[in-house]
Amino acid sequence: MTNQSSEFKNAPAHLNERTHFQPAIQAWKFFLTDQGRSPYTIKAFIADLNLLDVFLAPDKTIGEVSQKDLENFLDWLENERGVPCSPKSLSRRITSVKSFFRWLQRGGVLIADPAEKLPQKTVSSPLPGVLTHPELKTALRAAESLRYGDQPDARPYTLLKLLLETGIKKGECHNINLNHLEVEDPQEAFVFIRYTNPRYRYKERKLPLSPDWVETFTEYEMQYKPQERLFPWTARRLEYILEDITEAAGFEKRISFDMCRWTSALSDLIEGIPPEKIRQKLGVSKIQFREVHLKLRRLALRQGYDLGDDTEETPSD
């Protein structure tokens, strides 16, 4: 009921069954923006509805659209448009259409929802690669061996430990400046993940750092004396450092930024961290986290962990 009430209050009063598609699509765009949806999500949803507008007759109003029209639209996307439509894209476009008409119906603009009975086609994408708990310990030991080797290098351990503690992306890691770190008190240390583009400010977050990482960072700082960026090398050079750890650990699988990100989130889930806190740590939207959370649960089961039923704690829109 809460979602329906919210959508009803946000339904624009100027829309009715005789409204054409573009004014309705723009109104929905404003609604999605007000709801705090990701710019990527909004862009994709609006593009999907614009495709539907192109497919339908130019003079067709939103109240004249039938379930058959929408079924024909989906068939056109799959078989007649002449542009490849992957299962994942088709699934998202069905979601866009269903969300749009449900919003109109719940807002009192339409009496019936023509998309209500459209079957949703779910897509099961492959599970990401992660480090198991024994592999995680081996990787950290390998980074430690490089830290205290014949030619001591604190970079591998500093980088790997940072990725495993924070779950940040490659671009976020590469853009960390020294003034984004607060390490004076090792017990209260943290890093700010910042974005210069205002469009992505919603991804900014403060992530805690362990005293162990702060100790390693002190060694690393003495060795390399970074002036501005935490890691003053190209992103590709940082990937090479992870490859050095892979080689030292004797792994066939290649340690990557993405693998560390998923391993970090999976470790949190196994340790009982609430899903909403994991979502905030990763800096993803609620709608994006639905798929992420499902994959994390499947990864945990694959490793033999029974998490029970945590669906009540799963973030939802």
C-alpha positions in Angstrom: 0.0 0.0 0.0 2.9 2.4 0.7 4.2 2.2 -2.8 0.7 2.7 -4.3 0.1 5.7 -2.1 3.4 7.2 -3.1 2.8 6.7 -6.8 -0.8 8.1 -6.6 0.5 11.3 -4.9 3.1 11.6 -7.6 0.9 11.1 -10.6 0.6 14.4 -12.5 -2.8 15.9 -12.6 -2.6 17.1 -16.2 -2.4 13.5 -17.6 -5.5 11.6 -18.8 -6.4 8.8 -21.1 -6.3 11.2 -24.1 -2.7 12.2 -23.5 -0.2 11.3 -26.1 3.0 9.5 -25.3 5.7 12.2 -25.2 4.0 14.3 -22.5 3.4 11.2 -20.4 6.9 10.0 -20.9 8.3 13.3 -19.8 6.1 13.3 -16.7 7.3 9.8 -15.8 10.9 11.0 -16.2 10.3 13.8 -13.7 8.7 11.3 -11.4 11.7 8.9 -11.6 14.1 11.9 -11.0 12.1 13.0 -7.9 12.3 9.4 -6.6 16.1 9.6 -6.7 16.5 6.9 -9.4 20.0 6.5 -10.9 20.6 8.7 -14.0 21.5 5.5 -15.9 18.2 3.9 -14.9 16.2 6.9 -16.0 18.0 7.2 -19.3 17.4 3.5 -20.1 13.7 3.6 -19.1 13.0 6.7 -21.1 14.8 5.2 -24.2 12.7 2.1 -23.9 9.4 4.1 -23.8 10.6 6.2 -26.7 11.0 3.0 -28.7 7.4 2.1 -27.8 6.3 5.5 -29.0 8.1 5.0 -32.3 6.4 1.6 -32.8 2.8 2.8 -32.1 0.7 4.9 -34.4 1.6 8.6 -34.1 -1.8 9.6 -33.0 -2.3 6.8 -30.4 -3.0 8.0 -26.9 -1.9 6.3 -23.7 -5.5 5.2 -23.0 -5.8 3.5 -26.4 -2.9 1.1 -25.8 -4.0 -2.5 -25.4 -2.1 -5.6 -24.2 -2.0 -6.8 -27.8 -0.2 -3.6 -28.8 2.4 -4.3 -26.2 2.8 -7.9 -27.2 3.3 -6.8 -30.8 5.9 -4.3 -29.7 7.9 -7.0 -27.9 7.7 -9.2 -30.9 8.9 -6.3 -33.1 11.9 -5.8 -30.8 12.8 -9.5 -30.9 12.1 -10.4 -34.5 11.3 -7.4 -36.8 13.2 -4.3 -35.8 16.4 -5.4 -37.5 18.5 -4.4 -34.5 19.8 -7.2 -32.1 17.9 -7.2 -28.8 19.7 -9.3 -26.2 17.7 -11.2 -23.6 18.9 -8.8 -20.9 17.8 -5.7 -23.0 14.4 -7.3 -23.7 13.9 -8.1 -20.0 14.7 -4.4 -19.0 12.3 -3.1 -21.7 9.5 -5.2 -20.4 10.3 -3.9 -16.9 10.2 -0.3 -18.3 6.8 -0.8 -20.0 5.3 -2.5 -17.0 6.6 0.2 -14.6 5.3 3.0 -16.8 1.7 1.7 -17.2 1.5 0.6 -13.6 2.4 4.1 -12.5 -0.3 5.5 -14.8 -2.9 3.1 -13.5 -2.1 3.5 -9.8 -2.0 7.2 -10.2 -5.6 7.2 -11.5 -4.7 8.2 -15.1 -5.7 4.9 -16.6 -8.6 2.6 -15.4 -6.8 -0.6 -16.5 -3.2 -1.5 -16.9 -2.6 -3.0 -20.4 0.9 -4.2 -19.3 -0.3 -6.0 -16.2 -0.4 -9.5 -17.8 2.7 -9.2 -19.9 5.1 -12.0 -18.8 8.3 -10.8 -17.3 11.3 -12.5 -18.9 14.1 -12.8 -16.3 17.7 -13.2 -17.4 20.2 -15.2 -15.4 23.6 -13.8 -16.0 26.8 -15.7 -15.1 28.0 -15.4 -11.5 31.1 -13.2 -11.1 34.4 -14.7 -10.1 35.3 -14.4 -6.4 38.0 -15.6 -4.0 37.1 -18.3 -1.6 38.0 -17.9 2.1 41.2 -20.0 1.7 42.1 -18.2 -1.5 41.6 -14.9 0.2 44.1 -15.8 2.9 46.5 -17.1 0.3 46.3 -13.9 -1.7 46.9 -11.8 1.4 49.9 -13.9 2.4 51.3 -13.5 -1.1 50.9 -9.7 -0.9 52.6 -9.9 2.5 55.5 -11.8 1.0 56.0 -9.0 -1.5 55.8 -6.5 1.3 58.6 -8.1 3.2 60.6 -9.6 0.3 64.2 -9.0 -0.7 63.0 -5.8 -2.3 60.2 -4.7 0.1 57.2 -3.3 -1.7 54.1 -2.3 0.3 52.1 -1.5 -2.8 50.5 -4.9 -3.4 49.3 -5.3 0.2 48.1 -1.7 0.4 46.1 -2.1 -2.8 44.7 -5.5 -2.2 43.7 -4.8 1.4 42.1 -1.6 0.4 40.0 -3.3 -2.3 38.9 -6.1 0.0 38.0 -3.7 2.8 36.1 -1.2 0.8 34.8 -3.0 -2.4 35.5 0.0 -4.5 35.7 0.0 -8.3 38.9 0.4 -10.3 38.0 4.0 -11.3 37.1 5.0 -7.8 40.4 3.5 -6.5 42.4 5.3 -9.2 40.9 8.6 -8.3 41.5 8.6 -4.6 43.5 11.6 -3.5 45.5 11.7 -0.3 43.2 14.4 1.1 40.3 11.8 0.7 42.0 9.8 3.5 41.5 10.3 7.2 44.1 8.2 9.0 45.4 10.2 12.0 43.5 7.9 14.3 43.9 4.3 13.1 40.9 3.2 15.0 38.6 5.7 13.3 40.3 5.8 9.8 38.2 6.1 6.6 38.4 7.0 3.0 36.0 9.4 1.1 35.0 8.1 -2.3 34.3 11.3 -4.3 33.1 12.2 -7.8 34.0 15.4 -9.6 31.0 15.1 -11.9 27.9 16.4 -10.0 25.7 13.8 -11.8 27.4 11.0 -9.8 27.4 12.7 -6.4 24.9 10.1 -5.2 27.7 7.5 -5.4 29.9 9.4 -2.9 30.4 7.6 0.4 32.7 7.3 3.5 34.2 3.9 4.0 36.0 2.7 7.1 39.6 1.5 7.0 41.3 -0.9 9.4 44.3 -0.2 11.6 46.1 -2.9 9.7 45.6 -0.9 6.4 46.7 2.3 8.0 49.9 0.6 9.2 50.6 -0.7 5.7 49.8 2.7 4.2 52.4 4.3 6.4 55.0 2.0 5.0 53.8 2.5 1.5 53.9 6.3 1.9 57.5 6.2 3.2 58.5 4.1 0.2 56.8 5.9 -2.6 56.1 9.4 -1.2 52.9 10.0 -3.2 52.2 13.8 -3.6 48.5 14.0 -4.6 46.9 10.7 -5.7 47.0 7.7 -3.4 48.3 5.6 -6.3 50.1 7.9 -8.8 50.1 5.3 -11.6 47.8 4.4 -14.5 44.9 2.1 -13.8 46.6 -0.5 -16.0 49.7 -0.4 -13.8 47.5 -1.1 -10.8 46.1 -4.1 -12.6 49.7 -5.3 -13.1 50.2 -5.1 -9.3 47.2 -7.4 -8.8 48.7 -9.7 -11.4 51.9 -9.8 -9.4 49.9 -11.0 -6.4 48.1 -13.6 -8.6 51.5 -15.0 -9.6 52.9 -14.9 -6.1 49.9 -16.8 -4.9 50.1 -19.4 -7.6 46.6 -18.9 -8.8 45.2 -19.9 -12.2 42.4 -17.4 -11.8 43.4 -13.8 -12.2 42.8 -11.4 -9.3 41.0 -8.3 -10.7 39.4 -5.2 -9.3 36.0 -6.7 -10.0 36.9 -9.9 -8.3 38.0 -8.0 -5.2 34.8 -6.0 -5.2 32.6 -9.1 -5.3 34.7 -10.9 -2.8 34.4 -7.9 -0.4 30.6 -7.8 -0.7 30.4 -11.6 -0.3 32.5 -11.6 2.8 30.2 -9.0 4.3 27.1 -11.0 3.5 28.6 -14.2 5.0 29.6 -12.3 8.1 26.0 -11.1 8.6 26.3 -7.5 7.5 22.7 -6.3 6.6 22.1 -6.1 2.8 21.3 -2.4 3.0 24.7 -1.6 4.5 26.4 -3.7 1.8 24.4 -1.7 -0.9 25.6 1.6 0.6 29.2 0.4 0.8 29.1 -0.6 -2.9 27.5 2.7 -3.9 24.7 1.2 -6.1 21.1 2.0 -6.4 18.4 -0.1 -4.8 17.1 -1.4 -8.1 20.7 -2.4 -9.1 21.3 -4.1 -5.8 18.4 -6.5 -6.3 20.4 -8.5 -8.8 23.7 -8.0 -6.9 22.1 -9.4 -3.7 20.7 -12.4 -5.6 24.1 -13.2 -7.0 25.8 -12.8 -3.6 23.4 -15.3 -2.1 24.1 -17.8 -4.9 27.8 -17.3 -4.5 27.5 -17.9 -0.7 25.5 -21.1 -1.4 28.1 -22.3 -3.9 30.7 -21.9 -1.1 28.6 -23.9 1.3 27.1 -21.1 3.4 23.4 -21.2 4.3 22.3 -17.7 4.9 18.7 -18.5 5.7 16.0 -16.1 4.5 17.3 -12.5 4.6 14.8 -11.2 2.0 13.1 -8.9 4.6 16.3 -7.0 4.9 16.8 -6.7 1.1 16.5 -3.1 -0.1 13.5 -2.4 -2.3 12.0 0.5 -4.0 
